[in-house]
Amino acid sequence: MAQDCFVVQPGKALHGTTTVPGDKSISHRAVFFGALASGISHVRGWLPAGDTEASLQTTRALGIEIERHSDTDLTIYGGTIRQPDAPLNLVNAGTGIRLLAGIMVGQPFESVLDGSEQLRRRPMNRVIDPLRMMGANIEGSSGCAPLVIKPARLHGIEYDLPVASAQVKSAVLLAGLFADGETVVRQPGPARDHTERMLAAMGANLVTQGDTVILKPDAALKPMDFTVPGDLSSAAFLIVAALILPGSEIRLTGVSLNPTRTGILDVLREMGADMTVTETGLEAGDPVGTIIARYSALKGVSVGGEVVVRMIDEFPIFMVAALFAEGQTMVRDAGELRVKETDRLAVMTEELRKFGAQITETEDGFIIVGRQRLNGATVYGHDDHRIAMSLVVAGLAAGGETTVLDARCAGDSFPGYAETLHRLGADVAVRELAGE
């Protein structure tokens, strides 16, 4: 079986204006929430990537018609979902399976949620436990997928999240749409609030008071008509590349600036990044804007506490930035990285060491002392899109050619990643390798 790899040549500055693919979190929600709406939703700028395509195909398997005018332009005919003919396959989509669990526990028929071997290794008890508190009949295999869900009468609960988690919060709120009585979720700190913003924009009886979200299931959801903003997590790869490659200056337009997602921008600014961020409007309740990033003399920082949640997906690329920052960078409170698509702390440490990087891995973070000189290497993406794309950026700043094996997974969140970098001036090529 052939596999794609990225071949990276260093030494080129990045210049130009571009967009990034639609926000992955919002794209998952667009198809699921559109399915629940009473009417026809129109969604532009939707992300046609591996994980979101799994959510779209799952929604179709529930009897919802979705018309595609292009890869990114959808019309969703919402209404009543029906029992699927087979287990619902979410492939690698951790967000997809957790959101869908919240929806399916409220349905009058049995369903099974499943996915790849990678997805089956990801913990689901954090969603299963509160849904069972609501009366859900949901079973997981040793706390993992496949999830078997049977009809049950749900009731609202008051739930204190043990850790800030947008996926758990969303699953509980979505189940609350089908429950008797009010559902209250209290969170210990900021977590992504795309679910609250979108449900409120669709007319749900939902209010947010500080870190508490209150939902009453007495309002039909109205259809949507919006453009998905660009994914800040995808933009982060281009931003960090511009910050560490001498002479670079890039402009990214239409990017989501949701404050629960901008931790990476706050930390990069603290490191001395030369960035200009300008809000230009709102889409589905999310602020959208333009980011200009220029080559910068970065310095090390300490990262921990609430900002970790607001940049949890950006830590792989942040590790690359830290290698090129003067002085010590120390990260703590990031143990959640060990239960993502991979153990991202261990995997990034392993792969960056192949470039010659010196990294001290800790239980819940890492310590890097920079600036460091990297040498081109052959590295492995581990079927984790954020790992593969981060290694490409490391290769752009290394000395000598870098080959990133197992690179096809970049399409899980950033279709056309290599092509976008090439348009900005980077020397990145996609090649196909023969394999077993």
Buried (B, 14 or more C-beta within 10 A) or exposed (E): EEBBBBBBBBEBBBBEEBBBBBBBBBBBBBBBBBBBBEBBBBBBBBBBBBBBBBBBBBBBBBBBEBEEEEEBBBBBBBBEBEEBEEBBBBBBBBBBBBBBBBBBBBBEEEBBBBBBEBBBEBBBEBBBBBBBBBBBBBBBEEBBBBBBBBBBEBBBBEBEBEBBBBBBBBBBBBBBBBBEEBBBBBBBBBBBBBBBBBBBBBBBBBEBEEBEBBBBBEBEBBBBEBBBBBBBBBBBBBBBBBBBBEEBBBBBBBBBBBEBBBBBBBBBBBBBBBBEBEEEEBBBBBBBBBBBBBBBEBBBBBBEEEBBBBBBBBBBBBBBBBBBBBBBBBBBBBBBBBBBBBBBBBBBBBBBBBBBBEBEBBEBBBBBBBBBEBEBBEBBBBBBBBBBBBBBBBBBBBEBBBBBBBBBBBBBBBBBBBEBBBBBBBBBEBEEEEEE
